[in-house]
């Protein structure tokens, strides 16, 4: 369950970032490589209740350089 939430959060962060001021194509594909790390802290209150915190930090590079999301970094805390 936690893995699904983390992946969804990562996708939301990546695609919610504003694009650079460059002219972007209105259609077609783009190639972006994103690398990130996640640190989590699980807190168990009882057998049925627990909580979790996470911090996701990463960066994106486009191919070719200068494209959408090139050299952008992100940090998500939850």
Backbone atoms as SQL, in Angstrom:
CREATE TABLE atoms (id INTEGER PRIMARY KEY, chain TEXT, resi INTEGER, resn TEXT, atom TEXT, x REAL, y REAL, z REAL);
INSERT INTO atoms VALUES
  (1, 'A', 1, 'UNK', 'N', 0.821, -1.192, 0.000),
  (2, 'A', 1, 'UNK', 'CA', 0.000, 0.000, 0.000),
  (3, 'A', 1, 'UNK', 'C', 0.863, 1.252, 0.000),
  (4, 'A', 2, 'UNK', 'N', 1.903, 1.287, 0.853),
  (5, 'A', 2, 'UNK', 'CA', 2.760, 2.472, 0.917),
  (6, 'A', 2, 'UNK', 'C', 3.485, 2.706, -0.403),
  (7, 'A', 3, 'UNK', 'N', 3.906, 1.624, -1.080),
  (8, 'A', 3, 'UNK', 'CA', 4.631, 1.757, -2.340),
  (9, 'A', 3, 'UNK', 'C', 3.749, 2.423, -3.392),
  (10, 'A', 4, 'UNK', 'N', 2.457, 2.068, -3.460),
  (11, 'A', 4, 'UNK', 'CA', 1.539, 2.673, -4.418),
  (12, 'A', 4, 'UNK', 'C', 1.378, 4.156, -4.155),
  (13, 'A', 5, 'UNK', 'N', 1.250, 4.540, -2.908),
  (14, 'A', 5, 'UNK', 'CA', 1.097, 5.950, -2.554),
  (15, 'A', 5, 'UNK', 'C', 2.360, 6.723, -2.908),
  (16, 'A', 6, 'UNK', 'N', 3.531, 6.162, -2.648),
  (17, 'A', 6, 'UNK', 'CA', 4.790, 6.835, -2.952),
  (18, 'A', 6, 'UNK', 'C', 4.931, 7.060, -4.454),
  (19, 'A', 7, 'UNK', 'N', 4.609, 6.046, -5.265),
  (20, 'A', 7, 'UNK', 'CA', 4.717, 6.187, -6.718),
  (21, 'A', 7, 'UNK', 'C', 3.740, 7.238, -7.234),
  (22, 'A', 8, 'UNK', 'N', 2.536, 7.244, -6.703),
  (23, 'A', 8, 'UNK', 'CA', 1.547, 8.238, -7.124),
  (24, 'A', 8, 'UNK', 'C', 1.999, 9.636, -6.738),
  (25, 'A', 9, 'UNK', 'N', 2.563, 9.780, -5.548),
  (26, 'A', 9, 'UNK', 'CA', 3.047, 11.088, -5.104),
  (27, 'A', 9, 'UNK', 'C', 4.197, 11.557, -5.986),
  (28, 'A', 10, 'UNK', 'N', 5.089, 10.652, -6.339),
  (29, 'A', 10, 'UNK', 'CA', 6.210, 11.019, -7.201),
  (30, 'A', 10, 'UNK', 'C', 5.721, 11.487, -8.567),
  (31, 'A', 11, 'UNK', 'N', 4.770, 10.783, -9.143),
  (32, 'A', 11, 'UNK', 'CA', 4.214, 11.184, -10.434),
  (33, 'A', 11, 'UNK', 'C', 3.530, 12.530, -10.366),
  (34, 'A', 12, 'UNK', 'N', 2.798, 12.767, -9.299),
  (35, 'A', 12, 'UNK', 'CA', 2.094, 14.050, -9.157),
  (36, 'A', 12, 'UNK', 'C', 3.083, 15.194, -9.035),
  (37, 'A', 13, 'UNK', 'N', 4.169, 14.988, -8.320),
  (38, 'A', 13, 'UNK', 'CA', 5.177, 16.036, -8.161),
  (39, 'A', 13, 'UNK', 'C', 5.860, 16.330, -9.486),
  (40, 'A', 14, 'UNK', 'N', 6.236, 15.304, -10.200),
  (41, 'A', 14, 'UNK', 'CA', 6.960, 15.486, -11.454),
  (42, 'A', 14, 'UNK', 'C', 6.109, 16.225, -12.482),
  (43, 'A', 15, 'UNK', 'N', 4.862, 15.841, -12.638),
  (44, 'A', 15, 'UNK', 'CA', 4.035, 16.434, -13.678),
  (45, 'A', 15, 'UNK', 'C', 3.380, 17.742, -13.250),
  (46, 'A', 16, 'UNK', 'N', 3.466, 18.097, -11.977),
  (47, 'A', 16, 'UNK', 'CA', 2.900, 19.363, -11.526),
  (48, 'A', 16, 'UNK', 'C', 3.900, 20.506, -11.627),
  (49, 'A', 17, 'UNK', 'N', 5.153, 20.207, -11.928),
  (50, 'A', 17, 'UNK', 'CA', 6.172, 21.245, -12.022),
  (51, 'A', 17, 'UNK', 'C', 5.926, 22.141, -13.231),
  (52, 'A', 18, 'UNK', 'N', 6.145, 23.417, -13.084),
  (53, 'A', 18, 'UNK', 'CA', 6.002, 24.307, -14.232),
  (54, 'A', 18, 'UNK', 'C', 7.121, 24.077, -15.242),
  (55, 'A', 19, 'UNK', 'N', 6.819, 24.237, -16.510),
  (56, 'A', 19, 'UNK', 'CA', 7.819, 24.068, -17.557),
  (57, 'A', 19, 'UNK', 'C', 8.663, 25.334, -17.672),
  (58, 'A', 20, 'UNK', 'N', 9.841, 25.208, -18.273),
  (59, 'A', 20, 'UNK', 'CA', 10.679, 26.375, -18.505),
  (60, 'A', 20, 'UNK', 'C', 9.999, 27.293, -19.512),
  (61, 'A', 21, 'UNK', 'N', 10.521, 28.486, -19.663),
  (62, 'A', 21, 'UNK', 'CA', 9.921, 29.484, -20.545),
  (63, 'A', 21, 'UNK', 'C', 10.132, 29.174, -22.029),
  (64, 'A', 22, 'UNK', 'N', 10.785, 28.072, -22.362),
  (65, 'A', 22, 'UNK', 'CA', 11.024, 27.720, -23.757),
  (66, 'A', 22, 'UNK', 'C', 9.721, 27.365, -24.455),
  (67, 'A', 23, 'UNK', 'N', 9.710, 27.488, -25.764),
  (68, 'A', 23, 'UNK', 'CA', 8.563, 27.129, -26.585),
  (69, 'A', 23, 'UNK', 'C', 8.427, 25.606, -26.589),
  (70, 'A', 24, 'UNK', 'N', 7.292, 25.086, -26.143),
  (71, 'A', 24, 'UNK', 'CA', 7.078, 23.647, -26.070),
  (72, 'A', 24, 'UNK', 'C', 6.165, 23.196, -27.201),
  (73, 'A', 25, 'UNK', 'N', 6.399, 22.012, -27.741),
  (74, 'A', 25, 'UNK', 'CA', 5.511, 21.507, -28.789),
  (75, 'A', 25, 'UNK', 'C', 4.126, 21.217, -28.222),
  (76, 'A', 26, 'UNK', 'N', 3.105, 21.411, -29.037),
  (77, 'A', 26, 'UNK', 'CA', 1.732, 21.190, -28.594),
  (78, 'A', 26, 'UNK', 'C', 1.342, 19.717, -28.652),
  (79, 'A', 27, 'UNK', 'N', 2.130, 18.909, -29.330),
  (80, 'A', 27, 'UNK', 'CA', 1.849, 17.475, -29.390),
  (81, 'A', 27, 'UNK', 'C', 3.154, 16.724, -29.592),
  (82, 'A', 28, 'UNK', 'N', 3.089, 15.410, -29.439),
  (83, 'A', 28, 'UNK', 'CA', 4.270, 14.581, -29.627),
  (84, 'A', 28, 'UNK', 'C', 4.803, 14.059, -28.303),
  (85, 'A', 29, 'UNK', 'N', 5.904, 13.346, -28.388),
  (86, 'A', 29, 'UNK', 'CA', 6.507, 12.704, -27.222),
  (87, 'A', 29, 'UNK', 'C', 7.681, 13.516, -26.706),
  (88, 'A', 30, 'UNK', 'N', 8.033, 13.274, -25.443),
  (89, 'A', 30, 'UNK', 'CA', 9.239, 13.847, -24.879),
  (90, 'A', 30, 'UNK', 'C', 9.893, 12.792, -24.001),
  (91, 'A', 31, 'UNK', 'N', 11.201, 12.883, -23.868),
  (92, 'A', 31, 'UNK', 'CA', 11.977, 11.890, -23.140),
  (93, 'A', 31, 'UNK', 'C', 12.584, 12.542, -21.900),
  (94, 'A', 32, 'UNK', 'N', 12.194, 12.080, -20.712),
  (95, 'A', 32, 'UNK', 'CA', 12.688, 12.626, -19.456),
  (96, 'A', 32, 'UNK', 'C', 13.159, 11.480, -18.573),
  (97, 'A', 33, 'UNK', 'N', 14.329, 11.636, -17.989),
  (98, 'A', 33, 'UNK', 'CA', 14.845, 10.678, -17.010),
  (99, 'A', 33, 'UNK', 'C', 14.781, 11.336, -15.637),
  (100, 'A', 34, 'UNK', 'N', 14.130, 10.673, -14.694),
  (101, 'A', 34, 'UNK', 'CA', 13.977, 11.206, -13.347),
  (102, 'A', 34, 'UNK', 'C', 14.596, 10.232, -12.355),
  (103, 'A', 35, 'UNK', 'N', 15.445, 10.746, -11.502),
  (104, 'A', 35, 'UNK', 'CA', 16.049, 9.942, -10.436),
  (105, 'A', 35, 'UNK', 'C', 15.669, 10.569, -9.107),
  (106, 'A', 36, 'UNK', 'N', 15.268, 9.746, -8.158),
  (107, 'A', 36, 'UNK', 'CA', 14.873, 10.273, -6.856),
  (108, 'A', 36, 'UNK', 'C', 15.158, 9.264, -5.759),
  (109, 'A', 37, 'UNK', 'N', 15.156, 9.752, -4.542),
  (110, 'A', 37, 'UNK', 'CA', 15.313, 8.903, -3.369),
  (111, 'A', 37, 'UNK', 'C', 14.191, 9.237, -2.386),
  (112, 'A', 38, 'UNK', 'N', 13.745, 8.241, -1.654),
  (113, 'A', 38, 'UNK', 'CA', 12.659, 8.421, -0.693),
  (114, 'A', 38, 'UNK', 'C', 13.139, 7.949, 0.675),
  (115, 'A', 39, 'UNK', 'N', 12.952, 8.799, 1.664),
  (116, 'A', 39, 'UNK', 'CA', 13.227, 8.423, 3.056),
  (117, 'A', 39, 'UNK', 'C', 11.881, 8.356, 3.777),
  (118, 'A', 40, 'UNK', 'N', 11.613, 7.246, 4.459),
  (119, 'A', 40, 'UNK', 'CA', 10.341, 7.088, 5.161),
  (120, 'A', 40, 'UNK', 'C', 10.574, 6.822, 6.643),
  (121, 'A', 41, 'UNK', 'N', 9.557, 7.134, 7.418),
  (122, 'A', 41, 'UNK', 'CA', 9.580, 6.868, 8.849),
  (123, 'A', 41, 'UNK', 'C', 8.200, 6.328, 9.219),
  (124, 'A', 42, 'UNK', 'N', 8.142, 5.066, 9.587),
  (125, 'A', 42, 'UNK', 'CA', 6.872, 4.440, 9.971),
  (126, 'A', 42, 'UNK', 'C', 6.711, 4.492, 11.489),
  (127, 'A', 43, 'UNK', 'N', 5.516, 4.869, 11.923),
  (128, 'A', 43, 'UNK', 'CA', 5.199, 4.970, 13.347),
  (129, 'A', 43, 'UNK', 'C', 4.008, 4.056, 13.623),
  (130, 'A', 44, 'UNK', 'N', 4.181, 3.032, 14.440),
  (131, 'A', 44, 'UNK', 'CA', 3.105, 2.102, 14.755),
  (132, 'A', 44, 'UNK', 'C', 2.524, 2.461, 16.122),
  (133, 'A', 45, 'UNK', 'N', 1.202, 2.726, 16.136),
  (134, 'A', 45, 'UNK', 'CA', 0.510, 3.052, 17.381),
  (135, 'A', 45, 'UNK', 'C', -0.045, 1.799, 18.047),
  (136, 'A', 46, 'UNK', 'N', -0.554, 0.878, 17.232),
  (137, 'A', 46, 'UNK', 'CA', -1.107, -0.381, 17.721),
  (138, 'A', 46, 'UNK', 'C', -1.095, -1.370, 16.567),
  (139, 'A', 47, 'UNK', 'N', -1.715, -2.535, 16.745),
  (140, 'A', 47, 'UNK', 'CA', -1.781, -3.526, 15.666),
  (141, 'A', 47, 'UNK', 'C', -2.619, -3.040, 14.492),
  (142, 'A', 48, 'UNK', 'N', -3.536, -2.118, 14.738),
  (143, 'A', 48, 'UNK', 'CA', -4.453, -1.660, 13.679),
  (144, 'A', 48, 'UNK', 'C', -4.211, -0.221, 13.221),
  (145, 'A', 49, 'UNK', 'N', -3.388, 0.540, 13.924),
  (146, 'A', 49, 'UNK', 'CA', -3.179, 1.954, 13.572),
  (147, 'A', 49, 'UNK', 'C', -1.685, 2.275, 13.435),
  (148, 'A', 50, 'UNK', 'N', -1.356, 2.958, 12.351),
  (149, 'A', 50, 'UNK', 'CA', 0.018, 3.390, 12.142),
  (150, 'A', 50, 'UNK', 'C', 0.021, 4.663, 11.298),
  (151, 'A', 51, 'UNK', 'N', 1.161, 5.305, 11.249),
  (152, 'A', 51, 'UNK', 'CA', 1.330, 6.520, 10.449),
  (153, 'A', 51, 'UNK', 'C', 2.681, 6.421, 9.754),
  (154, 'A', 52, 'UNK', 'N', 2.859, 7.234, 8.735),
  (155, 'A', 52, 'UNK', 'CA', 4.103, 7.216, 7.990),
  (156, 'A', 52, 'UNK', 'C', 4.416, 8.621, 7.482),
  (157, 'A', 53, 'UNK', 'N', 5.689, 8.984, 7.491),
  (158, 'A', 53, 'UNK', 'CA', 6.127, 10.232, 6.878),
  (159, 'A', 53, 'UNK', 'C', 7.090, 9.880, 5.754),
  (160, 'A', 54, 'UNK', 'N', 7.220, 10.777, 4.794),
  (161, 'A', 54, 'UNK', 'CA', 8.172, 10.541, 3.709),
  (162, 'A', 54, 'UNK', 'C', 8.768, 11.859, 3.220),
  (163, 'A', 55, 'UNK', 'N', 9.965, 11.753, 2.677),
  (164, 'A', 55, 'UNK', 'CA', 10.619, 12.878, 2.020),
  (165, 'A', 55, 'UNK', 'C', 11.217, 12.346, 0.718),
  (166, 'A', 56, 'UNK', 'N', 10.775, 12.903, -0.385),
  (167, 'A', 56, 'UNK', 'CA', 11.204, 12.486, -1.709),
  (168, 'A', 56, 'UNK', 'C', 12.012, 13.633, -2.313),
  (169, 'A', 57, 'UNK', 'N', 13.241, 13.355, -2.744),
  (170, 'A', 57, 'UNK', 'CA', 14.115, 14.362, -3.342),
  (171, 'A', 57, 'UNK', 'C', 14.654, 13.790, -4.641),
  (172, 'A', 58, 'UNK', 'N', 14.621, 14.608, -5.715),
  (173, 'A', 58, 'UNK', 'CA', 15.116, 14.102, -6.983),
  (174, 'A', 58, 'UNK', 'C', 15.381, 15.183, -8.004),
  (175, 'A', 59, 'UNK', 'N', 15.760, 14.741, -9.192),
  (176, 'A', 59, 'UNK', 'CA', 16.063, 15.640, -10.298),
  (177, 'A', 59, 'UNK', 'C', 15.623, 15.002, -11.612),
  (178, 'A', 60, 'UNK', 'N', 15.416, 15.842, -12.626),
  (179, 'A', 60, 'UNK', 'CA', 14.994, 15.373, -13.942),
  (180, 'A', 60, 'UNK', 'C', 15.916, 15.935, -15.016),
  (181, 'A', 61, 'UNK', 'N', 16.181, 15.135, -16.029),
  (182, 'A', 61, 'UNK', 'CA', 16.957, 15.547, -17.191),
  (183, 'A', 61, 'UNK', 'C', 16.201, 15.137, -18.442),
  (184, 'A', 62, 'UNK', 'N', 16.212, 15.988, -19.464),
  (185, 'A', 62, 'UNK', 'CA', 15.515, 15.651, -20.705),
  (186, 'A', 62, 'UNK', 'C', 16.507, 15.218, -21.773),
  (187, 'A', 63, 'UNK', 'N', 16.000, 14.503, -22.755),
  (188, 'A', 63, 'UNK', 'CA', 16.786, 14.069, -23.897),
  (189, 'A', 63, 'UNK', 'C', 16.039, 14.487, -25.154),
  (190, 'A', 64, 'UNK', 'N', 16.548, 15.426, -25.912),
  (191, 'A', 64, 'UNK', 'CA', 17.836, 16.105, -25.834),
  (192, 'A', 64, 'UNK', 'C', 17.833, 17.165, -24.739),
  (193, 'A', 65, 'UNK', 'N', 19.013, 17.598, -24.301),
  (194, 'A', 65, 'UNK', 'CA', 19.106, 18.642, -23.277),
  (195, 'A', 65, 'UNK', 'C', 18.374, 19.917, -23.693),
  (196, 'A', 66, 'UNK', 'N', 17.815, 20.594, -22.712),
  (197, 'A', 66, 'UNK', 'CA', 17.095, 21.833, -22.977),
  (198, 'A', 66, 'UNK', 'C', 15.609, 21.641, -23.192),
  (199, 'A', 67, 'UNK', 'N', 15.140, 20.406, -23.134),
  (200, 'A', 67, 'UNK', 'CA', 13.729, 20.113, -23.336),
  (201, 'A', 67, 'UNK', 'C', 12.912, 20.299, -22.070),
  (202, 'A', 68, 'UNK', 'N', 11.664, 19.863, -22.137),
  (203, 'A', 68, 'UNK', 'CA', 10.749, 19.988, -21.005),
  (204, 'A', 68, 'UNK', 'C', 11.289, 19.244, -19.784),
  (205, 'A', 69, 'UNK', 'N', 11.223, 19.873, -18.617),
  (206, 'A', 69, 'UNK', 'CA', 11.666, 19.349, -17.316),
  (207, 'A', 69, 'UNK', 'C', 13.176, 19.154, -17.205),
  (208, 'A', 70, 'UNK', 'N', 13.974, 19.701, -18.119),
  (209, 'A', 70, 'UNK', 'CA', 15.421, 19.528, -18.075),
  (210, 'A', 70, 'UNK', 'C', 16.013, 20.266, -16.881),
  (211, 'A', 71, 'UNK', 'N', 16.864, 19.595, -16.143),
  (212, 'A', 71, 'UNK', 'CA', 17.602, 20.132, -15.003),
  (213, 'A', 71, 'UNK', 'C', 16.685, 20.709, -13.925),
  (214, 'A', 72, 'UNK', 'N', 15.527, 20.115, -13.738),
  (215, 'A', 72, 'UNK', 'CA', 14.643, 20.533, -12.648),
  (216, 'A', 72, 'UNK', 'C', 14.816, 19.581, -11.478),
  (217, 'A', 73, 'UNK', 'N', 14.705, 20.130, -10.289),
  (218, 'A', 73, 'UNK', 'CA', 14.798, 19.308, -9.091),
  (219, 'A', 73, 'UNK', 'C', 13.485, 19.457, -8.315),
  (220, 'A', 74, 'UNK', 'N', 13.235, 18.512, -7.422),
  (221, 'A', 74, 'UNK', 'CA', 12.003, 18.553, -6.651),
  (222, 'A', 74, 'UNK', 'C', 12.222, 17.967, -5.268),
  (223, 'A', 75, 'UNK', 'N', 11.354, 18.384, -4.353),
  (224, 'A', 75, 'UNK', 'CA', 11.354, 17.861, -2.989),
  (225, 'A', 75, 'UNK', 'C', 9.902, 17.794, -2.540),
  (226, 'A', 76, 'UNK', 'N', 9.500, 16.651, -2.065),
  (227, 'A', 76, 'UNK', 'CA', 8.130, 16.453, -1.594),
  (228, 'A', 76, 'UNK', 'C', 8.201, 15.865, -0.197),
  (229, 'A', 77, 'UNK', 'N', 7.512, 16.496, 0.755),
  (230, 'A', 77, 'UNK', 'CA', 7.491, 16.013, 2.136),
  (231, 'A', 77, 'UNK', 'C', 6.036, 15.752, 2.507),
  (232, 'A', 78, 'UNK', 'N', 5.781, 14.604, 3.096),
  (233, 'A', 78, 'UNK', 'CA', 4.417, 14.282, 3.472),
  (234, 'A', 78, 'UNK', 'C', 4.350, 13.393, 4.679);
